[in-house]
Amino acid sequence: MSAAPGTTPVPDLLASIDALQATRRLDPARRDQLDAELVQLRHDAVDLLDRRPARAEWPPTYADPFPGVVGIPEVAAADLDADTMGGGIVHHGSVLVRGLVPPHGVARLVDGIEAAFDAYSAWFDDGATAEATAPWFVPFEPNAGYDYKAFKRGFVRQAGGVWTVDSPRMLADVLELGESTGLTAHITSFLGERPVVALDKMTLRRVPLDCGNGWHQDGAFLGPDIRTVNVWIALTDCGGDDSDTPALEVVPRRIDHVVATGTPGAPFETFVSPTVVEEVSAEVGVARPRFAAGDALIFDHLYLHQTYIRPTMTRERYALESWFFAPSVFPADQIPLVV
């Protein structure tokens, strides 16, 4: 970014983010420092983004890469590209990517989630300082002007999650995964803009067996006119009707609007009742996809889904949930960081 003559140059924070993300790959000894710097840089750089919508029409137009497929289309990670991802979302509601994360990557991410949860407990339960729990847990504080509700951090933890942004190491590792798999490039192409993530919509998950559930579309509380891609990555084998591990239950079709919420039988005002789910799934039924550790389901804020859990399940499930937003229509009540 250039400066006018006689003025102080403004740092190109976007270029700095890209440079530091590359440096942390090459210089592991500095990773703790770089990961901490990257969190703040990603937040500071939001103000430099061009907030004009890059696409005049939404959703974008794609050919159907899965003609004739009823239900959830699947693709091998090696065959995923922007057209396959975008076409899967706009024609079928989602696309299931097999083998996105290899086994050694799954093990590393699970270990990272454990470390983040342990560090959170040391900070919250034992009074450890953020300096002592870094780089696995450092409670993020946004810049002035954002509506920051720190108390929500405890609710997320009780539900089996830790905000990824609260873990400098895991935030960098998850975004590194996006780069190395091509996902970041595909999402950028779909949105038409450099994506941002949100503090409380990017979560490390270790789902307990007593977690709640409820059918919902995230657009019901994020806003129907946003532009998003959610990447949900299973880090535990899970799913299917006979699974012993919580997974996802979905309506496997494209829905182009926010359906009725808060009707009788819905657990919350922004959730969807079983009766409405039955109506919108009449032609395709409800699906409980089976995931191998490392598989990913990619969808947007209009996809109708819930956690699938039964009293007979016996194993906790590890997962990553990362929502990517177009900054031009980012929800006003969320706290952004640049990808």
N, C-alpha and C positions, 0 to 999 in steps of 0.2 A: 504494500500500500504506500503510495507516494504522498509527500507532504508539500504544501504550498511553500514557495520561497520565503525564507525568514521564519518559518514555524518549526516546531519540534516534530520530527517524524513520528508517526503513530506506528507502533509495532504491528507487524502482520501476524496477528495471533493465529489465524487459520493455517498459515504456512508453518508457524512454530509448532502447532499441534501435530501436523504431519511429520515434521522433522523429529520431534521428541518421541513420537510413537515408533518411528524407524530406529532411533538411537537406542531405545530400551531393548530392542531385539538384539542389538549388536554389543551392548555393554551391560551385561547382567549385574555387574558390581554397582552400578548406579541406578538400578531399577527402582529401589525404594524411593529415592529422591525424585526420579522422573515421574513415577506414578502419581506422587503427591502433587507435583507441579501440573501434570496433565489435567487433574480434576478441576483445579481452579481455572486453568487456561480454557478448558472446554466451556465453562460457565461464562467467563469474561467475554469469550469470542462471540457469544450469541448476538450481541449488539452490532456486530460487524456483518451479519448475514443480510442478504437482500431478501426482504420480506414480501416482495411482489410475487404472486403466484406464477410459477413457470408454465403451468398448463392452464389454458383458458377453459377447458372442459374437464369435468371429472365425473365418473372414473375415466382413466385413459382407455383408448381403444386398442384391443389386442385380438388377434385371431385366437380361436379356441385350440390350444395344443393337445387337448384330450377329447376330440369329437366322439360322441356316443357314450362317454363314460358317465355312469350314474353313481353318485357317491363321491368319495374322496379320491381324487386322482393322485397317483404316486409317480415319483421320478427318482432315479439314482442321483446321488450328490454330484457325480461326475457329469451328469447330463443336464444339470440345472443351469439355466441362463435367465436373463431378464425377461425374455418373452414367455418362457415356460412359467416362471413365477407369476408374472403379471397376468397372463392368460388364465392360469389356474385360479387366481383370486377373483377376477372379474367375471369368469364364466361358471365357476364351480364353488366359489366361496373360500377355497383353500387349496393348498397343495402339500402333500406329505413327502418329505425328502428323506430318503433312506440313506443312512450311513454318512450324515453330514459331519459328524465328529468321530474320528477313529478311536479304537479302544484306549490307546495310551492318552489321548486327549480327554476322554471321558473320565479316566481315573484321576487325571490332574485337576479337572474341574471339580470333581466330587471332593477331593482333598482340599481344594480352595474353599468350597462352601463350608466344609467342616471347620476350617481355620477361621473363616469369617464369623460363623456362629459362636465358636469358642471365644473369639476376641470380643464379640458383642457382649457375651455373658460376663467376661472379665470387666468390661467397662460398666455395664448396667448393674450387675449384681454385686461385684466386688469393689467397684469404685476405681478401677484402673484408669490411668490417664490415656488420652488419645495417643500420646507419644509412645506409651507402652504397648498399645494394641495395634499400632501401625506396622505394616501396611495393610493388614487384613481388616481392620475396622478403624475408621476415623469419621465421626459423625459430621456430615456435610452441613455447612451453613451457607445459605445463598447470599448473594449481594443484597444490599438495601433495595427496598421497593417490591420485593416478592412476598406474597402471602404465605409465610412459612409456618407450618403446623408441626412442630417437632413431636408433639404427643402422638402423632400417627405412627411414628417409628415403633412404639410399643405394640400397637394393634397389629402391625405387619408381622412383628416377631411372634406374637401369640398365634397367628395364623400360619406359622411355619415359614416365614420369610425374613430376609434381610435385604434392605435396599442395596442394589449393586453399587450405586454411587457412594454409599457409605464405606465401601471397600476399595480403596485405590488400586490395590493389586488386581482384584477381580474385575473391576471396571476396565482396566487396561487389557486384561487377558480376554475378556468377552469381546471387546471391540477389535482386538487383534484377531480373534477367531473370525469375526465378520470380514475382515480384510483378506485373510488367508484362504477362506472358502469362496470368495467372490460375492458373498451376500451383500456387503456394503455397496458394492458397485451395482448390483441388481436392484437394491432398494432405492438407491439414488436415481437410477434410470426410471424406475416406476413412479417415484414421487416427482421427478423432474427438478429436485432441489437437494442440496446437501442436507442430510437428515439431522434432526436433533432427537435426543432422548429426554425423558422426564424423570425427575427424582423418584416419584412414587409409582412409576409404571415400568420400572426395570428392576427385577427382583431375583435374588438367589433363593431357591426354594428347597426345603426339606419338609415335605408335607406330612404332618402327623396323621395318625389313624382316626383321630376324633375331629378332623377339620370339617368345617361346614361346607355346604355347596348351595348352588342355586343357579338356575338358567339365567343368562344375561347376554347382552351385547354391550361392549364397552362404550359404544357410541351413545348409549342411553345416559351416561353420566359424564362422558368426555365431550359430547356434542356431536350431532349427526353430520355436520359439515366439515369435520376435520379430514385429514388425509393421512393414513397410517399403514404401517406394516408391522404385524406382531410375529416375532420368531419365538416359538415355544419349543424348547429342546429337552427331550427326555434324557436323563442321565442314569436311569434305572430301567430295566426291562419292565414294561407295564402295559396295561390296556387289555381289551378283549373282555368278553362276558365272564370268563372264569379267572380273571387276574386276581392275585392276592395283594396287589399294590394299587393305590389310587392313580388314576390316569385322567383322561378327558372323555366326555360324552358330548357329541356335537350333532347339529342338524346339518347334514352334508349337502348343502346347496347354497347358491348365491341368493342373498336377501339384500335388496337395494334400499331398505329403509329401516328405521327403528320401529320394531313392532310394539304392540301395546304392553305397557308395564304397569305394575302395581294393581293388577286386577285380582279378584279373589283367588287365593291359593299361592300368590307370589310372596316370598319371604321378606322382601323389601320393596320399597316404592319404585326403585329403578330396576327390579328384577322381573322375570317373566314367569307367569303361572304355567303349570303343566297343561292346562287347557289350551292356552295360546301355542305352546310348543307342539302339541298334538295337531293343531290346525296348520301351522306353517310347515310341519314335517310330513303332512299327509301323503305326499307323492313319493317321498324318499325314505321315510322312516328316520329313526335315530341311530347314529353310528357310534360304536365304541372301538375306535381304531387300536390295533395292537402295535406298540412301539418297542423296538429294540433300543438299548442305550445308545445314544448318538443320533437317533432319528429326530427330525424336526417337523412340526406342523406350522405352516406359514399362512396367516389370514389377516383380515382387517377388522375394523371396529364394528362392522355390521354382522359378523359371524356369531351365530347363536350357539352357546356352549356352556358347560359347567364342569366342575370336578366330578368324576365318577368315583364314588366310594360306597362300600358296603360294610356292614358290621363284621363280616367274616374276614376282611382283609387283615394281613399280618405284617406287611413290610412298608416302611416309609419310602417315599419316592423323592429322588433328587431331580431337580429340573432348573432350567434357566428360562425366564420370561423377559423378553426385551421388546418394548414398543418403540418404533421409530416413527417420527412425525415430520411432516412437511412444515418448516418454520413459518411459512406464509399464513397458515391457519392453525397455529399452535394454540391449544386451549389456554385461556387467560388465567385459569386458576392453577396451572401446572408450573413447575420450575425446570427450565430447559438447560441442556448442555449439548454442545456441538459434537457430532460424531466425527 
